[in-house]
Amino acid sequence: MMKKLTILFLLASVVMMAACSDDDSFSTSTGNLLSFSTDTLRLDTTFSNVPTPTKTFWVYNNSGDGLRLANVRLAQGNQTGFRVNVDGISLDASNGYQANNLEVRNKDSIRVFVEMTSPINSATTPQQITDNLIFTLESGVQQKVNLNVYSWDAELLKGLNVTTNTTLTGSKPIVLQDTLKVTAGATLTIPAGTTLYFSNKAAIDVHGTLRCEGTADNPVVLRGDRLDWMFSYLPYDRVSGQWRGIHFHKDSYDNVLMYTDLHSAYDGIVCDSSNTAQQKLLLANSTVHNCQGYGLQAVSSTVEAYNTQFSNTLMDCASFLGGKTTLTHCTFAQFYPFDGNRGAALRISNHLGDKEYALQSFDIVNSLITGYADDVVMVDNRDNMMANYQFDHCILRTDKPKDTTLLTHFTDVIWENTKDYPAGGEKQFVMVDADKQRFNFHLLKLKDGEKSAAVDAGKILNDTRFAKDHDGKPRDNKPDIGCYELMSN
């Protein structure tokens, strides 16, 4: 990367030099100084031995006269892991890690690029690494810009192929630099409290079985490996498409995601067509959020989810094509902020293109389905062959069917259409802030005794699995619709 930057900035320098007058004067007065777009360049937190993205700053000469730089160098040479390019010149071994005899004409500027690959520090917590980039003027005056980063030792895994029953543990953060594969007949267990960080091309590819065994206090977290910020208000962890998600192949069964937070993937979870006599996937008290493709796409599979949040995806938050599906106390919230052409919050269908998938059963109870659009619930029923679906005590942001024969599929449903529920959608929740990509899909407690239509509107279920909500908090004897129970003060 630095080589490319060098070529680009050599060309830019030629153009800039051609535009300057040859008779500019240069000052050696100690009162003539450079100015900088920043006095401290922070590269956020990085994993040891993993290159950071490039950051830049500008060096300006507004002193009233030209200035010559005797040299620009890192105070600690090449000992800290910082890599610097100044005005197209890389500070490397070929020039003694310094750039010499640079000129910055009056009212001109140069640009500095900085990257870092930090060494192993053998600590259990992030450690700060600092260096100073020293600008020595021809006058002898030295000016500096501080460079700093927090480096975190991690276990970097590449080419991991699980062929026997394995529990993935470690005392350091675990970073998957490419796809983790679980072969047929093997079970990979990810224990409570584990966070897996994935590079942008990494995924979990499952032919065997995956078990994520989080708890309310110690969930399993599956996320991208970028710890830095895209903007001052937006960490990359809140940007979709940071890694490739989980793929359950045809012969993969008995997969469990318990108290698991999966976010900022491309497709969050994809389930290939399978034998519906065996359960493909159980999602319990989990979150699938902010995906650049599907949140969950299940094709002709047996899937159960309860106390689970599916939210903010470019394609559908959850799509079920045929198969057997049971959904209880789930929240489907479609507020994907990066593209107005977003998919549905929930889609059920019996076909994909010309290929048909028999919908054997689809039962959804005590669930909240809403979003930005007027209609976020899609029942795609080719040839009216899909009879085995039932919505019970749900809130649906869609119009009530005009065809009365279809109403047999809906029991005690609240229709959150824009006419009757103009304050629906984002008004159900604590926070929907698309500008800063901040979302909190817990139910909002309104003022003056008002409350969300979801509060106390659920069906009492005599199953201990549903006695607590997504966060492990107990439900009362009037359960709320959705995966979260509104907590009283």
N, C-alpha and C positions, 0 to 999 in steps of 0.2 A: 504493500500500500504506500509506504514512504517513497519508494522509487517512482511510482506514478505521480505522487504529489510533487516530487522534485522536478519532473519534466513539466508539469503544468505550471509551476511557479517560475521556472526558468523562462518559459514562453511569456508569462505575464510580466516578468521583470524586463524583458526586451521591449515590450510594448510601452511600459511605463517609462523606461529610460529614454525611448525615442521621443516621448512627449515632453521631456524635461529640457530646459535650457542648459547648455554647456557652461554658461557663465555664472551659474549659481555660486554664491559664496558659502563657505563652511566656517563655523565658529568653533573655537577651542575654549570659549568662556565657560567657567564652571556654573554660570547662571543659566545657560541654555541646556534644557533638559528634555527628555522624551516624556510622553504621557502614555498611559496604557488603558485599554478598555476594561481591565480588571487588575487588581493587585494580588489576587489569589485565585488560582484555577483549581477547582475541585473536580475530581473524577469520580465522585460518589464512592460506592463500595464495589469491589471486584473480588472474584475468586482468585487465589494464588495460581500462577501459571496459566491464567486465561487472559488473553489480550483484551484491553478495554476498547470501546469505541473511541474515535478521534474527537478531541475537543480543540477549540481554537480561541485565540484572542488577537487583538490588534495592537500594534505599536505605532503611535502617532508622533509626528514632529510639528508642533505648533509654536515652536520657540522663536520664530522670526528669522531664522537662519538655518542653513544646512548643517547637519551633524554627521560626523563619521564615528563608527563604532570600531574600536580596536579589536574587540571580540565579543561573542555571545557564547556562554558556556553554562553547563550545569555545575553547581557548586560541588557536587559529589561525583562528577564524572559519569561513569556508566555503572555505578554501584547500586542504584536504587530501582532500576527497571523502567525509568521514564525514557521515552524516545521522543525527540524533538526535531522539528523541521522549521528553520527560520528563513523566511524569504526564499524558499526553494532549496535551501541547503540543509541536508540531514546532518545532525551532530552525531557522527559515528566514528569508528576506529580510523577510517581513512584520513580524517582531518583532526584527529586528536580530541574528538568529541567537543569541537567548538567551531564556530563560524567566525572568520576574521575579515577585517577591512570592509565592513558594510557601510553603505551610505544611505542616509534618510534625508532627502531634500526637504526644504521648508514646505509645510502644508502637505507633505506626502506621508505615506504609511507603509508598513510591512505587516504581514500576517504570520502568526506562529501557530503551528499544529503540534499537538501533544497527544501521545498514546502511552500506555503503560502495560507491562506484563510483570506483575510483582512476584518475587521469589517466595518460596515456602517459608513461613515464619514459626511453625511448630507451636502455635498458640491455639486455644480453643475458641477465642473470640476475635472479632475483627481488630486488626492492629493498624494504626496510622503510619503511613510512610510519607515523608515530606522531603522536598528538595527545593532549591532556589535556582531559578534561571537568571544568571547574572549578565547584565548589559554594561560593558565597560566602554565609556565614551573616550574619544581622542583626548579630551581634557583631563582624563584620569578619574572622573566621577563614575561611580558604580551605582546602577539602579537594578532593582530585582523584582521579579514576580514569583510568588510562592506557588509551588505545585504540591498538591496533597491528595491522598487517596487512602481509603481504608481497605486493607487486604485481609481476606478471610480464607484460611486454609480449608480445602474441601477434598473429598474423595472423588476424583474424576474417573468416571467409568465409560469405557468405549468397547463396543463389541461384546456386551454382556449377553450371554445366551444361557438361559436357565433350563437345564436338562433334568434336574432332580428337584425334589421338594426343597425350597429355599426360603429363608426369612431374611429380608434385606435390612440390615442394621448397620450402624456405624456411629462413632463418636464425633465425626465431622459431618458437615453438610454433604449430601450426595448429589453430584452433578452428572446427569446422563448426557454425554456428548454425541451419542447417536442412538439408534433404536435398541431398546431392551426387548429381547425376544423370550417368550415363554413357550417351550416346545410341548407337543402333545404328551399327555401323561404326567406332566410336572405341574406343581402348584407353587406360585410365588406369593408369599405373604409379606405385606407391608404393615408393620405394627403401629400401634397408637403413638402419636407424637412425631412421626416421621414426616419430613418434608423432602420431596424429590424435586430437583431443579432440572429442567430440560432445555437443551439448546434448540435452536429454531428448526432443526431437521430431525429432532429426536421424538420418539413415540414409545408406547408400550404395545407390542404386537403379540397377541395372545392366541396360541393354539391349544394350550392347556387350560389352567385355571388361575385367576387372579383374585386374591383376597386382600382388601384394604380394611384393616381392623381398628379404625379410629374409635375414640370415645368422645363424649361431650366435652370433657376437659382437655383431651389430647387428640384432636382430629389428625387425620392424614391429610397432607396438603400436596397437591400436584400442580406445578406452576412452571413458568419459564425461568431461565437462568439469568436474565438481565436484572441487575439490582440498581441500575442507574435510572435517570429521569429523561423522558422525551422533552418535556418542558418543565418550568419551575413548579407547575401545579399538577403535573401528570407523570407519575412513574410508569416505566414500561410494564410493570406488573398489572396495570389497569388497561393495557392495550391488547386487543385481541390478536390471535394468530402468532403467538410467541413460540408455540411448539405444536406437535402434530396430533396429540390426543391418544386415545386408547382404541384399538381395533380388536374386537373379538371375532375370530374367524369361525368358519362353519362348524367345526367339531369342538369348539370351546363351550363348556357348560359349567354351571354351579359357581359362577363368578359373583362376588359380593363386594360392594362398596358401602361400608358402614362408617358414618360420621367422616365423610371424605369431602374435601373442598377441591374441586377440579375447576380451574379457571384459566382464561386467556389462551386457550388452545385454538387450533384450526377447527377440525371436527372434534368435539369433546369426546363422544363415545359413539362408535359404530358397531352394530351387531349384525353379522351376516346371517343369511337365511339358514335355519337349523331345524332339527327335529323338535317339534313343539311339545312332545311328550316329556322332555327334560327342560328344567329351568335354565335359561341362558344367563340371566342377570337379575340380581336383587340390589336395589338402591335403597338405603335406609338412612334417614337423617343426614342427607348429603346435599351438596350444591354443585350444579353444573352451570357455569356463568361465563358470559363474555367470550363467545366463540365466533371465529370468522367464517365458520361453516355451520354445521348442525350442532345443537347441544347434545341431543341423543337422536340417533337414527337406528330404529330397530326394524329389521326386515324379517317377516315370518319367524318370529322368535317368541319365546315365553319370557316375559319381563314383568317384574313387580317393583313398584316404587312406593315408598310411604315417607311422610315427613321430609320431603325433598323439594328443593327449589331448582327450577329450570329457567334461566333468564338470559336475555340480551344476546341474541345470536343473529348473524346475517341471514342464515337460512332459518328453518323452523327451530324453536326452542326444543321441541320434542316431536318426532314424527314416527308413527307406528304404521307399518305397511303389513296388513294381515297379522296372523299369529294370535297369541293370547296375551292380553295385557290387563294388569290390575294396578290401579293408582288410587292411593288413599292419602288424604291430607297433604296434597301437593300444591305448590304455587308455580304457575307458569306466567312469567312476566316478560313481555316482549317490548323492551325499550332500547333496542340496540341503537347506539348513538352515531355510528360511523357511516350509515347508508340508509336513506329513506326507503329503499326498495327491499326492506327486510321481510323475512318470512312470517309465518304464523306463530302464535304462541304454542298452539297444539294442533297437530294434523293427524287425522286417522284416514286410512285409505285402503282400498282393496286392489290397487294396481299402481304400477310405475311404468309409464309409457304403455306399451302393448303387453307387458307382462303382468299377469294377475296373481294376487296373493290372497288366499281365503282368510277372511277375518273370522276366526273361530270364536273369539270373545274379546270384548273391551268393556271393562267396568271401572268407572271412576266415581269416587265418593269424596265428599267434603273437600273439594279442590277449587282453587281460585285461578281463573284463566283470564288475563287481561293484558292491556298494552296500549300503545299510542293509537293504533288504527281503530276504526269503528268496528271492524270484524276481525278478530284474531283467532277464531275457532273454525277450523276447516274440516268438514266431514265430506270427503271426496268419494262418493258412492257411485261407482260405475254400474249402470244397468239396474240400479236398486237391488243389488245382490247382497248388500251388507246390512244384515238385520240384527246382528248380535252385538250391539253396542248400547250402553246405558250410562247416563249421567244422573247422579243422585246427590241432592243437596250440594250443588255446585253454583258458583258465580261465573257466568259466561259473558264475555264482552262480544256479543253478537246479537243479531235480531232474532226474536222468537219466530220459529217456523210458521209460515202461513198455512202450510199443508198440515191439517190436523192429524193426519195419519202418522206423521213424524213425531208428534208429541208423546207417543208411547215410549219413546227413548229417553224421556226427561222426567225426573221426579223431583218435585220441590226445588226447582232451579230458579235462581235469580238472574234475570236477563239484564246485563249491564250495558244496554245500548246507549247511544249518546243523547237520545231524546229523554229517556227516563232517568238516566244517570249521568248528567253532564259533568258531575264532579268525580266520575269514575276514573279508571286508569291510574295515572300516577298519584291521584289524590287518596288512593287506598293506603299509601305506603309512607314510611318515615322520610325517605329521601329519594328523589329522582332528579339528579343534577347532571344532565347530559353534557353541559359545557365542560365540566371537570371530570366527567365519567365517574361520578360518585353515586352509588346506589345502596339503599338499605330497604329491603323488601319485608321488613317487619311491619305489622299492621300499625297504622297511625291512630293514635288516640286523639280525637278531636276535642275542641273546646265546647263549653256550655252543654255538656251532657251528650253531645252528638257522638256518633261512632260509625265506623265502617259497617257496611251491610254484612261483612263477613263475621262480625262479632256475634257470638251466641247463636249462629245460624246453622251450625253443623248438626249432623246426625250422631246420636250417642252410639258408640261402637263398643261392644263387649269383647275387646281384644287388648291385652296388656301392651302390645306393641304400639298402640295408638294412644296410650295413656299419657305419653309425654310428647312434646313437640320437637321440632327440628333441633333446638338447642338443648334438649333434655329437660325442659321445664314442664311441670305437670299441667295437664289440661283439667279444666273444671268440669262440672256436670252439665254445662252448656258449651260444648266445644266450638271453637271458632273454625271457620272455613279457611283452608290453606295450611301451609306447613308451620306457621307460627301462631302461637297463642298470645293474644293481647294480654300483657301483664298489667295488673292493677297497681296503683301507687302504694 
